[in-house]
Amino acid sequence: MERGPDVLIIGQPTRGVDVGAIEFIHKRIIEMRDQGKAVLLVSVELDEIRALSDRIIVMFAGRVVGERGPDATEGELGLLMAGVEGAKEAAE
């Protein structure tokens, strides 16, 4: 991050770190995004994904099953993660 890349691919950025470090990492990711950098975040933490993302792409069995915004519900995202297409309708 210190080198100022144009594209940042991050996998599980807060796994195993303390609360203070999580806050620091999240702030740095947001700073990079605000500078116009492309950030690809891969995480199993739904709260983290929803808090840091402009778009959420969900894959199941190697293919994209849905794209949602950060306002997507946990139920909707959970159904997509289980491979249920049309999850918005199923979650309601």
CYANA upper distance limits for C-alpha pairs under 8 A (distance plus 0.5 A):
  1 MET  CA      5 PRO  CA      7.19
  1 MET  CA      8 LEU  CA      8.23
  5 PRO  CA     37 LYS  CA      7.90
  6 ASP  CA     36 GLY  CA      8.49
  6 ASP  CA     37 LYS  CA      5.50
  6 ASP  CA     38 ALA  CA      6.74
  7 VAL  CA     37 LYS  CA      6.34
  7 VAL  CA     38 ALA  CA      5.18
  7 VAL  CA     39 VAL  CA      6.44
  7 VAL  CA     40 LEU  CA      8.32
  8 LEU  CA     37 LYS  CA      7.86
  8 LEU  CA     38 ALA  CA      6.64
  8 LEU  CA     39 VAL  CA      5.28
  8 LEU  CA     40 LEU  CA      6.70
  9 ILE  CA     39 VAL  CA      6.44
  9 ILE  CA     40 LEU  CA      5.24
  9 ILE  CA     41 LEU  CA      6.68
  9 ILE  CA     42 VAL  CA      8.39
 10 ILE  CA     39 VAL  CA      7.95
 10 ILE  CA     40 LEU  CA      6.60
 10 ILE  CA     41 LEU  CA      5.45
 10 ILE  CA     42 VAL  CA      6.60
 11 GLY  CA     41 LEU  CA      6.62
 11 GLY  CA     42 VAL  CA      5.20
 11 GLY  CA     43 SER  CA      6.61
 12 GLN  CA     41 LEU  CA      8.21
 12 GLN  CA     42 VAL  CA      6.53
 12 GLN  CA     43 SER  CA      5.30
 12 GLN  CA     44 VAL  CA      7.76
 13 PRO  CA     25 ILE  CA      7.84
 13 PRO  CA     43 SER  CA      8.03
 14 THR  CA     21 ALA  CA      8.17
 14 THR  CA     22 ILE  CA      6.10
 14 THR  CA     25 ILE  CA      7.75
 17 VAL  CA     21 ALA  CA      6.53
 17 VAL  CA     22 ILE  CA      7.00
 18 ASP  CA     22 ILE  CA      6.79
 19 VAL  CA     23 GLU  CA      6.91
 20 GLY  CA     24 PHE  CA      6.88
 21 ALA  CA     25 ILE  CA      6.57
 22 ILE  CA     26 HIS  CA      6.61
 23 GLU  CA     27 LYS  CA      6.69
 24 PHE  CA     28 ARG  CA      6.79
 25 ILE  CA     29 ILE  CA      6.75
 26 HIS  CA     30 ILE  CA      6.72
 26 HIS  CA     52 LEU  CA      7.93
 27 LYS  CA     31 GLU  CA      6.61
 28 ARG  CA     32 MET  CA      6.72
 29 ILE  CA     33 ARG  CA      6.78
 29 ILE  CA     39 VAL  CA      8.14
 29 ILE  CA     52 LEU  CA      8.26
 30 ILE  CA     34 ASP  CA      6.55
 30 ILE  CA     52 LEU  CA      7.46
 31 GLU  CA     35 GLN  CA      6.70
 32 MET  CA     36 GLY  CA      7.25
 32 MET  CA     37 LYS  CA      6.00
 32 MET  CA     38 ALA  CA      8.38
 32 MET  CA     39 VAL  CA      8.09
 33 ARG  CA     37 LYS  CA      5.59
 33 ARG  CA     38 ALA  CA      6.97
 33 ARG  CA     39 VAL  CA      7.00
 41 LEU  CA     49 ILE  CA      7.95
 41 LEU  CA     53 SER  CA      8.44
 43 SER  CA     48 GLU  CA      8.05
 43 SER  CA     49 ILE  CA      7.23
 44 VAL  CA     49 ILE  CA      8.50
 45 GLU  CA     49 ILE  CA      6.81
 46 LEU  CA     50 ARG  CA      6.53
 46 LEU  CA     74 GLU  CA      7.85
 47 ASP  CA     51 ALA  CA      6.51
 48 GLU  CA     52 LEU  CA      6.62
 49 ILE  CA     53 SER  CA      6.16
 49 ILE  CA     56 ILE  CA      8.00
 49 ILE  CA     70 PRO  CA      8.15
 50 ARG  CA     56 ILE  CA      8.30
 50 ARG  CA     70 PRO  CA      5.18
 50 ARG  CA     71 ASP  CA      7.71
 50 ARG  CA     72 ALA  CA      8.44
 51 ALA  CA     70 PRO  CA      7.51
 53 SER  CA     69 GLY  CA      8.19
 53 SER  CA     70 PRO  CA      6.55
 54 ASP  CA     69 GLY  CA      6.69
 54 ASP  CA     70 PRO  CA      6.63
 55 ARG  CA     67 GLU  CA      7.45
 55 ARG  CA     68 ARG  CA      6.47
 55 ARG  CA     69 GLY  CA      5.33
 55 ARG  CA     70 PRO  CA      6.86
 56 ILE  CA     67 GLU  CA      6.05
 56 ILE  CA     68 ARG  CA      5.65
 56 ILE  CA     69 GLY  CA      6.28
 56 ILE  CA     70 PRO  CA      7.20
 57 ILE  CA     64 VAL  CA      7.42
 57 ILE  CA     65 VAL  CA      8.38
 57 ILE  CA     66 GLY  CA      6.44
 57 ILE  CA     67 GLU  CA      5.00
 57 ILE  CA     68 ARG  CA      7.09
 58 VAL  CA     64 VAL  CA      6.31
 58 VAL  CA     65 VAL  CA      6.38
 58 VAL  CA     66 GLY  CA      5.87
 58 VAL  CA     67 GLU  CA      6.80
 58 VAL  CA     77 LEU  CA      8.06
 58 VAL  CA     80 LEU  CA      6.90
 58 VAL  CA     81 MET  CA      6.79
 59 MET  CA     63 ARG  CA      5.73
 59 MET  CA     64 VAL  CA      4.78
 59 MET  CA     65 VAL  CA      6.02
 59 MET  CA     66 GLY  CA      7.73
 59 MET  CA     80 LEU  CA      8.20
 59 MET  CA     81 MET  CA      7.19
 59 MET  CA     83 GLY  CA      8.35
 60 PHE  CA     64 VAL  CA      6.91
 60 PHE  CA     65 VAL  CA      6.87
 60 PHE  CA     80 LEU  CA      8.06
 60 PHE  CA     81 MET  CA      6.51
 60 PHE  CA     82 ALA  CA      7.38
 60 PHE  CA     83 GLY  CA      5.92
 61 ALA  CA     83 GLY  CA      8.27
 65 VAL  CA     80 LEU  CA      6.84
 65 VAL  CA     83 GLY  CA      7.04
 65 VAL  CA     84 VAL  CA      8.11
 65 VAL  CA     85 GLU  CA      6.47
 66 GLY  CA     80 LEU  CA      7.04
 66 GLY  CA     85 GLU  CA      7.51
 68 ARG  CA     72 ALA  CA      6.64
 72 ALA  CA     76 GLU  CA      6.90
 72 ALA  CA     77 LEU  CA      7.23
 73 THR  CA     77 LEU  CA      6.82
 74 GLU  CA     78 GLY  CA      6.37
 75 GLY  CA     79 LEU  CA      6.69
 75 GLY  CA     91 ALA  CA      6.38
 76 GLU  CA     80 LEU  CA      6.90
 76 GLU  CA     87 ALA  CA      5.89
 76 GLU  CA     88 LYS  CA      6.04
 76 GLU  CA     90 ALA  CA      8.14
 76 GLU  CA     91 ALA  CA      5.79
 77 LEU  CA     81 MET  CA      6.62
 77 LEU  CA     87 ALA  CA      8.02
 78 GLY  CA     82 ALA  CA      6.80
 79 LEU  CA     83 GLY  CA      6.97
 79 LEU  CA     84 VAL  CA      5.77
 79 LEU  CA     85 GLU  CA      8.24
 79 LEU  CA     87 ALA  CA      6.13
 79 LEU  CA     90 ALA  CA      8.45
 79 LEU  CA     91 ALA  CA      7.95
 80 LEU  CA     84 VAL  CA      5.54
 80 LEU  CA     85 GLU  CA      6.67
 80 LEU  CA     87 ALA  CA      6.34
 86 GLY  CA     90 ALA  CA      7.08
 87 ALA  CA     91 ALA  CA      6.34
 88 LYS  CA     92 GLU  CA      7.09
